[in-house]
Amino acid sequence: MANINATVGANVKRLRKRGGLTQEHVAQYLGIDQTLVSKVEAGQRSLGVASLERLCDLFFCTLDDLLDDGPQTSEAKAVAFRADGFGVDDLQALAAIGRIVRNLEDLAALEKATGHEA
């Protein structure tokens, strides 16, 4: 099993880049310093669960997507946008949409599992 900090760091970096975001964007969104984001991506530091959950909203992914050190089989959503000029408010709005999408997916899975599909 790989070092969890290295795994999370690699996944944060991959998802951040997929979303077209900079380390500074992520830092502003989380309210932390950019150097901490750099250290997280390098596997030298870790983030708390609340910060990881916020990143899941921003990246439209699950905690499993951040913690998994195996092949990336997730159907994490790719979001196309231009991050140039994005501020914290824009990132928070994007994360709110990500949370809604994840909640809808969870609801659909629950409905399917219980046989109550619409």
RAWO-V858073 format. One record per backbone hydrogen bond with DSSP energy under -1.0 kcal/mol. CO is the residue of the C=O (numbers start at 0). NH is the residue of the N-H. Records with the same first field share a line. If there is no record, write none. Layout:
BEGIN
CO->NH, NH
END
This chain:
BEGIN
2->6
3->7
4->8
5->9
6->10
7->11
8->12
9->13
10->14
11->15
12->16
13->17
14->18
15->20
16->19
21->25
22->26
23->27
24->28
25->29
26->30, 31
32->36
33->37
34->38
35->39
36->40
37->41
38->43, 44
39->42
47->51
48->52
49->53
50->54
51->55
52->56
53->57
54->58
55->60
59->76
61->65
62->66
63->67
70->72
82->85
86->90
87->91
88->92
89->93
90->94
91->95
92->96
93->97
94->98
95->99
96->100
97->101
98->102
99->103
100->104
101->105
102->106
103->107
104->108
105->109
106->110
107->111
108->112
109->113
110->115
END
